[in-house]
Amino acid sequence: MRDYTEITERLKNLGMPIERIGTAHSYPIHRIRLTSSAHKPQQVLITGGMHGDEPAGVEAVLQFLARDNTARLKNFSFVIIPCINPYGYVHDTRETRNGIDINRAFETDDIAETAIIKKTLGQTQFSFAIDFHEDYDATGFYLYEGKRDEKYIGPQLANVAKAIGPIDPEDPGEDAPDLAEGVYKVANAWGTQGLAQSHSVFVTYFFQDSKSLPRVCGKIAQRFCDFCISRSP
């Protein structure tokens, strides 16, 4: 079992306001808001820990929060939820305590974790959302993109990721059509409701050994947000 208090202590040590937005199976779920100085900033959602057996996503979010984000806040405001599924994180399981895959449960309101997330996000319109995942069987980076409008940006993100590590060459074997090398379209069969009203990117990456996790995942979080800033008007 993992120690969830380590996550809460790291959040407290950031020296920024931490909001407890709900409790699921006795574990608190937190939100951090980084507010832009811009008059009309673009809203970005960053989440991790959707699947409890993918701890690298939580680590990526924590390392992003620990960075100096002053430059990013000139154009963007961030809503950040480091661990959506704390029970799964502690018990190293993909699902919740009730055996629910949260990633397939946003169309219902009777799941504790999804109800908390949907309530706290409300009707906020996000320009971009990143949900960090981990695939410990993969041989490289890949992502899924849920497109609601405009053009797909996943292929460009994959090119950015190539500067960090290899792209996974294998098809995921699911009903997810290829958009480009390492980029797959979110299948409608998985549900039409999710974390964002606009663009969603579900980022999946791999680690060859546990020692590489703190170094690599922080770079991935950094590179994606640098990419978003470069695209701002």
N, C-alpha and C positions, 0 to 999 in steps of 0.2 A: 504493500500500500504506500502511496505517496503522501507526503505531508502538505496538506492544503494551507496550513498556517504559514508555510514558507512563502506562498504566493501573497497572502494578505500582508505579511510583514514587508515584503519587497515593495508592495504598493504603498504602504504607509511611509516607507523610507524615501519615496520619491519627492516628498515635500509638496505635494499638490492635492487639491480637494478630491477625495474619493467618496463616491456615493454608493451606498448599499441599496440596490434597486429591488431586491427581493431575496427570498430564501427558498431553496429547493432541497428537500430531503436533509434538512438541518444545516446545509452549507450556504453561505452568503454568495450572492452574485453581485459584482461591482461594475460601476461605470465611471469612466473618467472623461471629462470634457475639456478639450483644449480650444480656447476661444480665439478667433482671429481678430486682428486689429482693423481688418478691411471693413468697408461699409457693407458690402454684400459678398461675403466669402462663399466659396463653394463648400458644400457639406460632404465630409468623407466619413464613412463608417469602417472601423477596423475591429475585427473580432477573432477570437481564437478559442480553442478548447471545445469545439462543437462535438468532436468525438474524443472521449476521454483517454483512449489508447494512442493519441497522437499529441504528445506533450510538446513537441517542437513548436507548434503553433502558439501555444501559451508563452513559450520562451521568446519567440519572435516579437510578440506584442509587448512583453515586458521590456525587452531591450530597446524597442522603438521608443517607449515612454521614457526610458532612461537617457535618451539622446537629447542634445540641444536642438529643439524644433523651432527656434525663433524664426528662421527663414521661411519655413513652411507656413507659419501662422500669418505671414503677410498676405497669403492668398486663400488659405484653407482653415476651416474649423473642423475639429475631429471629435467624433463620438467613439469611444473605445471601450469594448467589453472584453477583458482579457481571457475569461474562462466561462463559457456558456454552460458547460456541463461539469460542474465541480465534483459531483458524485462519481461520474465516469472517470474523471482525472485521478481522483484518489484511489479508485479501485481498478484502474488500468483496463477499463472496458469501453467499447465503442458507444454503447447505449447508456440510457439513464438507469436509475435503480429499478424502474418498472419495465426495463427491456425495450425502451423506445429509442429509435434512431432519430434524433432531433432534426437531422437534415432532411427527413421525409415527413415532418410533423407540423409544419407551419400552417397547414390548412385547418388545423383544429385548435380550439381554445382550452381543451381539458388536459393539456400537458403542462406541468408546472413551469418548466424551463422556457418553453415557447411562449406561454402566457406572459411571463415576466418580460421577455425581450420585446414582444409585440406591444405591451403596454408602455414600456419605457421609450420605445422609438416613436410610438404614436403615428402621426401622419407626416412625419419629417420626410422631406424629399431629399434624397442623397444623390449627389452627382456621381459618386463612385463608392463602391464597397469592396473591401478585401476581407475574405474569410480564410484564415490560414489553416491548412491541413497538413498531414504528414503521411507518407507512404514508405514504410520501412522495408518493403519488398521491391521498390522501384530502383532503377539504375540511373535515374536522373530526374530533372525537374519537369513538371507538366502542370497544366491548369485547365479548369472548366470556366467557361464564360456564359453568363446569362444575359442576353441582349434584349433590352426593351425598346431602345431607340438608337438612332445614329448608327455608326458603323462599329464593327467589332474592333477591339483594341488588343485582344489577347495575343495575336501574332507579334505585335510590337513589344509587349511585355516579355514574351518568350525570348525575343532577341536581346532584351536587356539582361535577362537571366543567364544567357549564354556567357556573359562576361564573368559570371560567378562560378558556374559549373555546367555539366553536360545536360542535354535535354533527353528525357526518356524516349527511346525509340519505339516502345511497345504500345500497341493499341490497348486501352483499358478493358476491352471486351464487354462494354456495356452499350446500351442504346444511346450512344453519344457520338454523333457524327464528327469527323475530323474537320477542323477549320484551318489548321496549319500544323507543322511539326510541333508536337507537344501541347497542342491547344485543342480542346474538345468543347462542343456545344452542349449546354445543359439540356437534357432530354425533358420534353413536356410530361412524360410519364412520371417524372419524379415529383411533380406538383408545380403549380403556377404561382404559389406564394412563397416568398423568401425574405431575406434580410433587407432588401433594397427595392425602391420603387423604380430605379433607373438601371444603372450598370452594376452587375455583380460579377466579381471574379473570385473563384474558389481556388486558392493557390495551394498546390501540393508539391512537396519537395522531399528529398531523401538525405540521409546521413550515413556515411560509411562506418562511422564509429561515434560513440557518445561524446568523445572529447571535441569533436568538430562542431557540435551543436551550438554552443554559445557564440562561436566565431562566425559561423556561416549564416544562421537564421537571422541574426541582427543585420547582416549585410543585405539579405533579401528584402527585409522590411524597409531598410533605408533606400535601396535602389528603386523600389516601386513608388515610394513617395517622392523621390527625386524626379521620377518619370512623370508623375502627375503634375508636379510643379512646372516642369518644362513645357507642359501642354496648356498651362493657364493663359487666359487672354491678357 
